Amino acid sequence: MVMQNLGRVNCAILGSRGLVAQRYIQRLVNHNWLLPVMVIGSKSTVGKKITDLPWFLDEKKPLLPDIVVEGLDDVDLLIQNLRNKNVQIIFSALPDSVATNVDIQLAMSGFTVISHASVHRLKHNIPLIVPDVNPDEIRALDSQKFASGFLISCSNCMVIPLSLALKPLFSEINCISVKINTQQSLSGGGRKLLAYGRKGEKIDSFIPGERESIINELNRILRLDLGNKESEFNMEVNCCRVSRDYGHSADIEITFDEDVSAHKIINLWSKYSTKIQKLKLPSAPLNSFVFIDGKIDTNLHRWVGSKSRKPSTDLCSAMSVAIGEIEVTSKKLRFKLASENTIKGAAGSGVLMAELLLADGVIHDSNTSLNELVF
């Protein structure tokens, strides 16, 4: 199904100054399907226009609408304002302490909430979806008890590229074990950590809870996609924060139960295609993976997905995963990947999720009749 000449669906963003929230603003202002009409922020930003807030992303601030930041103190009033502005989709970039209750309240009030809060990711009634890995998990929304609303959880910013790289291989070849060593940028810890790092402050390389998050989320995503079979491979994960502003990378070693060739591995990655490509969604890159000759440079290769580095106008920019340094020996595969953590690993995948919900008919554009959809 391809969507043509649709009206833009009204959206809200929970968060105003965080890196993920600003990535959402950046990606939505020029989106053909989605229209940001509300931004909800902390007390220090309430009442201010988003045009007047500090811009923390490296790219030039796009031309922004005159949206005044609203607050979270009175959730009932917020819900009324969301309804008055015909908001259908809410992108939540709130911290866990706030998102725990707010995301659920909004879903129960009839909104579709796409949340980055880690607190939701392992709850059985909230699907954990990576749009280009397990898109069929959308069906789990049918069992949610949020009246007419939905709550969808987005995965960890490191898990998204990892699950994408592992899915084509695990679907075709039996795996015995996988070892993952991540190198995660400062922006993965938020704008304050990024600012500290840029000032030369000493940054702890240890990321509390990250190893466990990666193991648990990868197991859930891949197990669900394989039909609820128990994971049959051993997973070893080590995580490290590095002094790099943007872009996550990882070194992966996989042991299979049969001999493999580099040709077979590359072919599995090359032919991998999912619903997001078939539907030609606006944020879906032509290729899920871009192969890199020589060493991977995360600062450079985090932008793979298109030829531009303009995420406010080019939705495919930074939406692929870079793969390189491939070595195959008998039953072992070693490779390195790189991805932009705030786009592919966060807001980019959230926007892609919203596009998939529209294309799949889970959400209907209230400004467009179904007769205007082209199948």
N, C-alpha and C positions, 0 to 999 in steps of 0.2 A: 504494500500500500504506500502510495506517495501522497503527501499533503500539498495542495497547491492553493495559493491565494487565501490562506487562512487569516482570520483576525488574530491579534495577539492575545494570549491568555494572561490575565492579570496575576502578578506574583508579588510576594513579599519576601524580604530577607531579614532573618533574625540575626542581628549583628551589623555593626556599622564601621568599625575601625580595624577589626581583625583582618589578617591577610586573606583568609578564606572568604569572609564577607565581602571584602573589596574585590576579590576575584569574581565573585558572583555579580557585583555591580558592573564590573568591567565587561563581563561576558553577556549580560542581559540588555544593556542599554541599546545595542544595535541588533538584537536577536529578532528574527522575522516571526517567530512563533510566540515568544514570551516577552511580557512587558512588565518591568518593575514599577510598582505603584506605591509601595510602602517599604520603609526601612525602620526596623525597631532596634534601638540601641540602649546603652547604659545611661544612667542618670546624667553623666557628664556630657552626653551628646544630645539628650532630649531637647527638642525645640530648635535645634540648629539645622540648617539646610545641609544636605550631603555635599553640596558644592563648596561649603565652607570648612568641611572637616579635613584634617591633614590626610594626604594621600601617601600611603606607605609602600606601594608597589613601585618597582623600578621604571616601569613603562609610564609614558606620559598619561596624565589623567584624561580620560575621554570626556566628551561633552556630556554633562550629566543633567538630568531633569531637576526641577526645583522641588525635590521631595524633602519634607521636614521630618526629622527623626522623631519617632514616637517611642513611648516607654512601655515597660513591662509591669509596672507597679499594680495596675488595675487590669487584670487579664480579661475580665468581663467586658470592660470598655474597649479593650484591644480587639476582642472578638467581634464586637459590634462594628467597630471601624473597618475591620477586614471585610465584613459582610457588606457594609455600605459601599466599599470600593470594589466589590465583586471579585475579591481575591479567591483564586482556586488552588494555587500552589504556593507553599511556603518552604523556603530553603532555610534550614536552621543551622547556624554556625555558632550556637551558644555553647558555653562550657557545660560540662556534665551537671554541675551543682544546680544550674538553672534549667537545663533542658529536661532533666528527669521528669518534672511535672508539667512544664509548659508545653513540650512537644505533644504529650499525651492529651492534655486539655484541648489543644488545637485540633488534633485528629478527631477527638470525640465531638468536637463542634462542627465537623463536616468538612474540614480542610484536608488536602493532601500534603503531608509534611515529609520532606526529604531531609533527614537529619544526619549530621556528622558526629553526634555525641556517642562516645564509646559505650556509654551505659546501656544503650539499646541493642548492641550488636550480637549479643548471645542470648537474647530473649526469644523463646520458641515461637511466640506469636507475632514477632516483628521480623520480616524477611530481611536478610543481609544480602544485598544485590550489588554485583558488579555488572553493569549493563552488557559488556562484551564478553562476559564469562558465564554467568548463570541467569540470563534474561527471563527464562521460563519460570523462575521463582516468583514472578509477578502473580502467578496463579494463587500463591499463598495468601494474597490479600483478600481473597474471597472468604477466608475463615476469620478475618479480623472482626472484632466486635466494637468498632468505633463509629457506629451509625453509618453515615454516608462518607465518613472521612477515612483516610489511610495514613499509616506511619511506616515509612521505609527507612532502613538504616543503611548508611554508606560506610564502606569499610575503611580501615586504616590506610593512610596515604602510602605506606610501603607495601601493604598487602595487595592493593589494586594492581600495580605492575607485576608483582610476583605471581599472583593468581592467573593473570593473563598469560604470562610466559609458561607457566606450568601446565595449564589446562590442555593445550593441544598435545603435549607429550604424554601426560597421564591418561588421556582418553584413548590413546593408541598403544602404549607400551606399559607393561607392568613394571612398577618401580619398587625397589627395595628400601632405599633411603635417599634423603635429600639433606644437604648441608647448605645453610644460607648464612652469609656474613654481610651485614648491611653497613653502608656508610650514609648517614642521614644528615641532611643540611640543617642549618640553624633555623630556617624558616619553618621547618617541621615542628619546632617548639613554640611557634608564635612570634608575633611582631616584637615583643619585649626581648625575647632571647636573641632574635636577629639584631636588635639594636645594641644589646650588650656585646655581642660578638663583633659588631662593626666598630665598637669603641675600643676593642682590644682586650676586653674583660676575659678572664680565664673561664672557659666553658667545660663543664664536666662531660666527659665522653660517654658516661653511662646514662642510659635512657630508662628510667624506672618503668617497669611493667610492659616495656615494648616487646621483649622476647615472647612473653606469654600471650600478648595480643596477637602477634603474628602467627604463632602456632595455633591458637584457638580459632582465629578467623579463617586461616587457610584451610584448616580441617573442616570447618563448617561449610565454607563455600564449595570446596572440591567434593566433599562427601555428599552434599545436597545435590550437586550436579551429576554425581554418579549414581543417583537413585537411592540415597540413604544407606549405601553400603558403608560399613565401618572402614575407616582408613587402614590400609594394609602396609603402610610404609612408615619408617622411623624418620623423624624430623629433628634436626639439630639447628638451632638458630642463635646467632650472636649479633648483637646490635651495637652500633657505635655512632655517637654524634661527632660530626667533623666540622671544621671551621670553613664551611662553604655556605654562601648565602642561600642559594636555591639549588634544587635538584637532588634526588636520592639515587643511590646506586647500590648494587648488590653483586657479590660473587656467589655463584651457585654451583654446587657439585651434586650430580644425580647418579645413583647407581641403579641400573636396571637389571632385570633377571635374564636378559639376553644380550648378545652382542648388538651394538648399534653402529651406524655409520653417520658421518657428518652430513652426507647427502640426505639420508632419511630424516634426520632431525631438522635440517633446514627446510626440507620439503613440507614437513608437518607445520612448521611455523608459517611458511610462505602461503600455503593454501588455506590457512585458518581464516574463516569468515563466519560472522554471526548475523543475527537478526538486524543489528544496528547498521551493518553495511547493506544488507538486502533492502532495508527500508530507506536507505540513503538519508539518514537523519542528519540534520545540519552540523552536529558536532562529531559525526562519525568519520574518522580518517579513512582514506582509500585502503590503506594497509594497517593492520594492527601492529606490525613490527617493521622496523627499519634496520637493516643490517649494516654494521659499521666495519669498514676495513681498518686494521690497525688497532691502536688503543682507544678505548672509549674516553672521551673528554666530557664529563658530566655537565659542565657549564655550557658547552656547545650543544651536545646531543640531547639534552633535556627538551629541546624545542622540536624534535622530530614529529612529523604529522603533516606538515606543509612546508613550503619554502619560506614563509614569512615568520616573523617574530612579533606579530601584532594581534594578540589575543582578543582585543576589543572589537576587531573587525573580521578576523580570520578564526572561526571557531575550531578549525582542525589543527591550529598551531599548538604544539605540545600535547597532542592527544594520542600519539603513538608511543610505543616503547622501543628504545634503542637496544639492540642486542649485538654483542661483539665478543672478541677474544674467545672464540669457540674452539674447544679442544675435545676430541673424542678418542678414547682409548679403550678398546674392547667393550666392556659394559659400562664405562664411566663417561659422563658428559660434564664438561666444565664450561661455563660461560659467564659473561658479565652483562648486566642490564643497567639502564639509566632512564629516569623518568622525571618529569616536573611535578613535584609533590603538591604544589598548590593548585595545579590545573588538572592534569591526568589523575593525580592522587586525591583530589578534593573537588573543587568547584566545577571543574570540567566534567567530571563523571556525574556530579549531581545534576547539572544541566542536561547531560545526555540521558539521565534517568527520566527526567521530566519529558523530554522529547519522545522517549520510548513509550511512556504512559499515554501520551497523546496519540501516537501512531497506532498503538495497540487498542485504543478505544477505552482504556481504563478511565481516563479523563476526557470529557468532551468539551470542545471549545464552545462556550455558550454564545459566542458571536457568529458561529458558522453552523449551518445545517449539515447533517450527515450526508446530504445529497451532493455537497460540494467536495467531498473526499473522493480521491481517485484511487481505485483498487487495481 
